[in-house]
Amino acid sequence: MSPKPVHLAVYDTFADWETGYATAFLARAGHDIRTLGPTTAPVRSIGGLSVRPDLALDDVRPEDSALLILPGADLWDTSDDLAPFARKAREFLAAGVPVAAICGATAGLAREGLLDDRDHTSAVSFYLAATGYGGGERYVDADAVADGGLITAGPTEPVAFAREILRLLGVYEGEVLDAWYRLFHDSDPEAYAVLEQADAQ
């Protein structure tokens, strides 16, 4: 039985560099990546890429998904247009389906109250504090944090973000996951041999 699809949210101004490591290696491991937009009308990333979403937000149910990934976007901080995605994240978490949020999406989740009772991170603590959320004491100064079914990361940590997603969905584990991170984050040539050996098995 194939795994449930992973849903990648896409919306105007989404930060296309933040989720590429995660989705590429999930896809290579056999996960179906389905894009999820406000509607199925095309959206444009901050890098100018045009994407036609596979599904509209209202058409996705948590029970039909393995994970919801929310990238950052200028719109998280300039309007309430993306608030429905934060509400969808609440729906997922309430159903026991994990959510991964990076960069500006963490602020959206903070406004929704989803970071108040979970350890989390973001770009910097005062970025989230500006939302007026109640979870400041749970902020962790780390590359990426996983707690209570929620993964968070700052905009400069797409590899650490992907590491936690790959760990969560069992794509890599143990020394192989560590080697993957060392290769793509630290450019450690010794890590390549570990991955090559794992792929050969």
N, C-alpha and C positions, 0 to 999 in steps of 0.2 A: 504494500500500500504506500503510495507516494505521500510525502509530508504535505501538510496544509500549506497554502501559499504564504509568503511573506508580503505584507502590504507596505509599499513605500509611498508616503504622501508626497505629492508634487503640487505646487501652487506658484503663482507669479512671484518672482524674485527668490525662489528657493536656491540655496547654496549647493550647487551641483558637485563640488569637490568633497563635501562632508560625508557622503554615504557610499562613495564609489568602491572603497575597499570592502565594505561589508557586503554590498549587493553582488559584487563580482565573485567573491569567494563563496557566498551562499549559493549563487547560481551554479558555480563549478561543482558544488557538492550535491546538486540535484534539487535545490529549492526553486520553486516557481516564484519569480518576483513579479508582483502585480502593482502597477502604479494606481494611485488613488487621488483624484482631484476633487475640487469643490463641485464640479460637474465633469462631464466627459469632453468639454471644450478644451482646446489646447492651452497650455500655460507656457510661460517663458522663464527660464532660470536666470539667475543673476549673471551667469556666463553667456547668456544669449541663446541657449539651447531651447528649441521648441519641443514640447512633449505633449502628446495626446494621451490623457489618462485612460487606463483600461476600465476603470470603474469610477462612479461618483461616490462621494463620501456617504451619502444616505443609503447606498446599496450594500454596504459592507457590515457584516455581523461578526462580533468577536469569535463566535464558535466556528466560523469558517476561516480563521486565520491562525497562523503560528506566531505572528509578531507584527506590530505596527511600528514603523520607523518614521520619525518626524525630523526632517532636516531644518536647519535655520533658514531664515528669510527676512528680508527687510520688513516685510509686512507684519511680522510678529511685534515689531516695536513702533510701527507707524499707523496702525489701524486695528480695528477689532475683526477684520475680515477672516482671520484664521482661528478665532475663538471656537468655531465648531469643531476644529480638529482637536483642540484641547478637551472639549467635551466628549469627543469620540474616544480619546485616550482614557478618560475617566470610565467610560463604558467598558473598554477593554480590560482595564485593571480590576474593575469590580467583578468581571467575569473570570478573572484568573488568567487572562491572556497578556503576555508581556508587551511592554512599550519601550522603545529606545528613542531618546530625544537628545539632540545636539544643538549647541549654539542658541539662537534665538528661540527655538522651540522650548528650551528649558524655562524661559521667561513666561511663555504661554502657559506651561504647566504650573508654574508658580502662581500665576494669576488665577488659575482654576483650583488652587488649593491642594494640588497633588504632591507638592514637595514638602508640605508642612510636617508630615509624619514619616518621611523617608530620608535616609542619607542621600545626598546628591551633590553634584558639582555643576559648574557652568564656566563661562569665560572668567569672571571674577565675582567675588561675593557681593560687591556693591552693585553690580549689574542686576542681580536678582533682588537685592534689598530695595532697589528703586521701584519694584513692582508693588511694594507694600505687603508682601506675603508674610506668613507667620512661621516660616521654616528656617530662619537664619541660623539657629543653633544646630541644625542638621547639615549645614554646608560643610563639605570636605574639600580641602585644597589638594586635588588629585587629578590625574589625566582623565580618568573615567571612573564612575562609581555605579555599582549595581546593588539595588536594595528593594525589597518588596515587589519584585517583578518589573522594576523600572531601571533602565540604564540611562545615565546622563553623562555628557561630556561637553567640553568647550570647543570653540571653532577651530583651534589649532591642533586638535587631537583626533583626526579621523581614523588613525591606525589603532589607537587605544580604544576608541569607540567600537571599531570593528572587532577588536579582540574580545571585548565583552559580549558582543552579539554572537560571535563564532563559538565562544565558550557556552553561552546560554543554550544555543541550538545544537550543541554537540558536534560541530564540524571538526574542531580540533580540541585536544585536551592535553594536560600535563606538559611534558617536555616538547611535544610537537607544537602546541599552542605558543609556548614560550619562544621556540625557534622562529615561528612565523612572525611574532612580534619583533624579535631582534633583527630579523632580516628586513622587514619593511619599515620599521621605526628607526633602527640603529644602523642599518646597512652592514650588519655583521656577516661577513662571508662564511664563517663557520656554521651559521644557522642554516644556510642553504643545503648543506650535506644532510642535516637532520631531516629537513623537509623532503629531500629527494629520496632518502631511505624510507620514510613513512609512505610516500606516494607509491613506492615500488612494492609495498607489501599488500 
